[in-house]
Amino acid sequence: MAILYKCRRRGCMKLAEEDSKYCSLHKDIELQRYKEYKRNKRNDKEYKKVNDFYNTKEWTRLRDLMRSEYLGMCVVCWAKDKIEMLHTIHHVEEVRDNFDRRLDASNLIGLCSSCHKRVHDEYKKGVQQKKNMQKILFGLIRKFGEEFKRNTGGYKKFCEVSSKVRP
């Protein structure tokens, strides 16, 4: 006998089977909505530009280099005297807001998943909150660099090599 769950569609009290998130009435509607969402994303040129960047060798190399420069630690947790393994290299100024800083090491910070979520939640609150959070993050980058005398030599070497590779 299959386990039944409440349909995830807001306001629906019908039951859905274990392998489905939605009842039989809403299953096709949600599938169609999702397909439309994906189609719109695919046709969004700015989204495509940013998404394509995250799949480049330059980004992958820089991300890995920054992971080692941050010693695998979340910088926000480090500032709170906690040690958490970093999960994400985050662009303080987001790529879609300032595409020119996408490969700028001074714009990157290592964050664990919970701190990364908190940062994005703060970004969503509004322009002023986003700017305040960015100011805090840039301060933490500077503090971490001073504390560990962050070696940006690897980053400079990365820039020299990648500029020769770029067309």
N, C-alpha and C positions, 0 to 999 in steps of 0.2 A: 504494500500500500504506500503510495507516494505521500510525502509530507507537503502540506499546503501552506502557502504564505499569503499575506495580504498584498493585493496589487499595489505597486509603488506609485501609481497615478494619483495625484492629489485629489482627495475627496472620494475616491473609489473604495468601496468596502468589499468588493468581490475577492475571491480567492484565486491565486495563481499557483501553478504547479512548481515543484522544487527547481526544475531546470529553467524556469522563466521568471522574469521580474514583474511581468504584467499579466493581467487576466486576458482571456481570449478576446474580449471586446477592445482592449487598449493595446494589445501586442502589435497589431499591424499599424495602428496609428503612430505608435512610438518608433517603430522601425522606419516608417516613411519620414517622420520628423528628423530622425538621425541622418538618414540618407540626404535630405535637403540641407541639413547643417554641414555635412561633409562636402557636398557639392559647392556650397557657398564658400567654404574655407579654401577649397582647391582653386576657385576663381579669384580669390582675393590676392592681388599682386603683392601687397606689403607683407601679408602672412607668408606667402611663398618665398619672398626674398629672405625673411628672417629664418624661416624653417630650413631653407637651403643652406644658409650660413652655418647652422648647427650641425650640418652633415659634412662640412669641409675638413680636410686634413689639417689646415691651419688651426681651426678651432680645437680639434681633438688634441693636437700636440700642445697647444697653449694650455688647455684645460688640465692635461696631465702634468705639465710643468708647474702650474699653479697649485695643484694638489700637493706636490712635493714641497713647494715653497711655503705652503701653509702647514707643513708637517703633518698633514692628514687630520688637522684639528678644526673644529668649528670655531671661528674667531669670536662670535658673540658669546658662546659658552665659555671660552677661554677668558674673556673679559669679566665673566661672573665667577671666576675661579672654579669652573667645572671643565672636565675634559670629555668632549664628545667627538666621535669620529665625523669628519665632514662628509656630506652626502652630495652636495652640489657646489659648483663654482658659479656664483651669482654675479650678474652684471648689475652694479649699483645703479648706473644710468642704463636703463633697459635698451636693448638693441633696437627695438622699434622706435624709441624716442631719440636715440643718438647713434645712428648706424656707424658713424666715423670712429666711435670709441669701442667698437666690438672686439678689437684685439689689443686694447690698452690694458696692461697689467695693473695699473693704478685704479682701474675701474672694476676690478674683480676681487671678490671676497669668498672665502670658503665658509659654507654654512651646513649645519646638520638639517635634516628634513623638517624638524619642528620649528627651528629658527627661520628657515626659508619660507615656511608657510606664514609665520608671524610677520615677516617682512612684506610679503605680498598682500596680506590682509591690511597692513598699514598703508601700503601703496593705493589700495582700492578705496580708502576712506576719503581721499581728496588730494588736490594738488599740494596744499600746504603740508599735510601730514606726510606725503611722499617726499617732499623736499626736506622736511625735518628728519625723516628716517635716513635719507641719503647722506645728510650731514653727519649723523651719528655713525653710519657705516664707514664713511671716508675717514672719520676720526679713529675708528677702530683699526682700519687698515694701517694708518699712520702709526698708531700706538704699537700694533703687532710688529710692524717693520722696525721700529726703534728697539723694542724689547729683544727681538731675535736677530737684529741687524740683518734683516731680510736680504738675501743675496739676489739681486736682480740681474746678475751677470748672465744667468741662464736665459732670462727673458730677452736681454739685449742680443745674445747670440741667436736666439730664436728669430728675432726681428731681422737680423742680418741675413740669415739663411732663407727665411720665407720671402724677403723682398727680392732675392735673386730668382726664386721660383715663380713669383707672380708675373703675369704677362705685362 
